[in-house]
Amino acid sequence: MAVFDRMGDENLDWLASCHRRCTMRSDTLLFHDDFRVAPYWWDAAPPETVRDALPSEVDVLIVGSGYCGLSAAAEAARLGASVAVLDAAQIGAGGSTRSGGMVSSGQKLALTNAIRGVPAERLGRLMRESMASFDYLKRLIADESLDADLQITGRFFGAFTPRHFERLRRQGDLLHDKTGVTVRVVPRADQHAVIGSDYYYGGILVDEYGGLHTAKYHRALRELARRRGASLHSHAGVERIERNGAAGFTVHATRGKIEAKHVLVATNGYTGRLLPFFSRRVLPVASYQIATEPLPPGLMAVLNPGRRMISDSKRNLFYTRPSPDGTRMLFGSRPAIREVSERDAARMLHAKMIELWPALRDVRITHAWKGYVAMTGDKLAHIGAQDGIHYALGCNGNGVALMSYLGARVVKPMLGLDAMPGAFGEGAFPVSVAGMASRLSVPVGTALYTFDDLWSGRVRAALS
């Protein structure tokens, strides 16, 4: 400190100038000339601005244009209902097209605390519906010829420590027993056949999992919904929902009002404060991702030979995958305790990515983005109705297949065509304590996760 006290203003200015030059040089090396704060997925299928006039009345009004809302719109229209989908932003600008696009069946239920305290009979039905969601997604894409780049290449779960490897081995057995998927144990000595990295202590590989192109799938869903007769409306944020007795609802939006017999809320991590019942039960958590420029020829075959989905056993996990065309690496995590800008997140994520793959040190970043995931207090998704307003909420980081399925699943009970809501419609939708105190809960939770990972990292260091 004394050294700086003796320095003149001109020297301090020189040091600041050096810092700026170093930072600029670092950013020049890190960020591609065409760097964008936007999802990589949007290059192929951008969100839509649709300012068509709102209809005066519909049978079904859906709030939210993600996978859940569009799937519900397509199903309701198929059943003969008139349908309008409203979104406060562009159609497709929310969490659905900001995810990693990984798809699986039952993994979250089998390997997380969501199964604790759930009666065995209901757990069995939850597992069956979760697996049915993956089958629904594959069947929908095939039957409707949806352009989604669905690829079943498998998913590797990497062990951060030797102890985590033993835990993953046990979880793999549980996953196989409960869902029937093929689980292969990959010892560390053999992991280069799956991932070109020494970062992990082995792991497990599930052959039946895969991924898709999030924005292409979204575009295909909205085309399907329109083909069946639904109308989509962007920049039409809902401001108020009034109950009109047995007649239904008056929905007041920024661009007008609509009379609706039924209302479905399908907003997930973008639910906001419009309806307190939902905001007390859904916690939005930001997750960040980056995309690299196209890799040098042959490098992807070394780093990810099977073009598989990859995640790991840390609390604040890494999740990464190739782009569907196999040219780029996509990498995601939560980079800091508090939310940061996408550009700052890109710097931190790049540092994490080269921990996993040092060979990517000189590869530049073309895209950085974040999206909000809807977490619930019991780690389960929920469908049902509150004060006559239907909902399908709580993807918990597993939304591509599950929310597509639940969007379609909630329609028949909503229209009075089926009294059975399914396993995700049973039981109470519990208040999320974290959701009620979200300004503090996410940073505190992230800090605890980070501490746990740091402690595990000390174990790794001792083994090095």
Secondary structure by P-SEA (a helix, b strand, c coil): ccccccccaaaaaaaaaaaaaaaaaaaaacccccccccccccccccbbbbbccccccccbbbccccaaaaaaaaaaaaaccbbbbbbccccccccccccccccccccccccccccccccaaaaaaaaaaaaaaaaaaaaaaaaacccccccccbbbbbbccaaaaaaaaaaaaaaaaacccbbbbbcccccccccccccccbbbbbcccccccaaaaaaaaaaaaaaabbbbbccccccccccccccbbbbbcccccccccbbbbccccccccccaaaaacbbbbbbbbcccccccccccccccccbbbbbccccbbbbbbccccccbbbbbcccccccccaaaaaaaaaaaaaaaccccccccccccbbbbbbbccccbbbbbbccccccccccccccaaaaaaaaaaaccccccccccccccccccccccccccccccaaaaaaaaaaaaaaaaaaaaaaac
